[in-house]
């Protein structure tokens, strides 16, 4: 990573605004980036070229169009190199750091001219041990409390994972196969349509939990990959923050939030489910 180039690119408020636009909506053309900015198209193009040189923006040709995507990796590397090793545990919980660490949209590969849906990445910090976080993520009773579903599995590579409702119906809303287990640091499993979970030709979406310890706190990162549509990703962006907020509260206080946090988005989620019906 050329840190000087990254810092230079981030120093300009216009370039930071372009990054904000790409964070809000990926795959914008140069014309779309020009909309709402008080600068000439040539100036916007020069800013984009500098962001590309710093590897903060990746562009992909789609026929006659050139689409632009945010690449947050250089910013993450700066955080890892110059922030984390100097900060005290209490600083990790500050909203300022949290706002820079959470909800990073990492662009997956673009193959054969087709636009792939970016992965969804979310990071939070919890006052707990890695073992406590691992146990909470894999224990059926605890997941029932903070997730609203019980995560049921033997948690060994190749075993089935089922996301089962807690209303007594026994209905499984998502399922998959455990792909990787490295207790208490990393857990990877499929998370998709239960009807297709056992089909060897089906490529499910994949959830990865990474647990990193730093003194008295844990950095928990969830990455949801192989997302098939922007609508599905929008649903994940509403779901994961609420689930992990409930998990964090449970581990730090001994109880979940007084109201289910996903109720904030109940109307949007219901409308999305209607739109996604075949």
Protein Blocks (a to p, Z undefined) as FASTA:
>chain_A
ZZklmmmmmmpmklmmmmmmmmmpghiafklmmgopacdfklmmmmmmmmmmnopaccdd
ehjbccddddfklmmmmmmmmmmmmpcfklmmpmklmmmmgopacddddeehiacddddd
ddddddddfklmmmmmmmmklmmmmnopacddehighiacddddfehnopafbdcddfbd
cdfkbccdddddfklmmpmkbccdddddddddehjaccdddddehifbfklmmmmmmmmm
mmmmmmmmmmmnopacfbdfklmmmmmmmmmmmmmpZZ
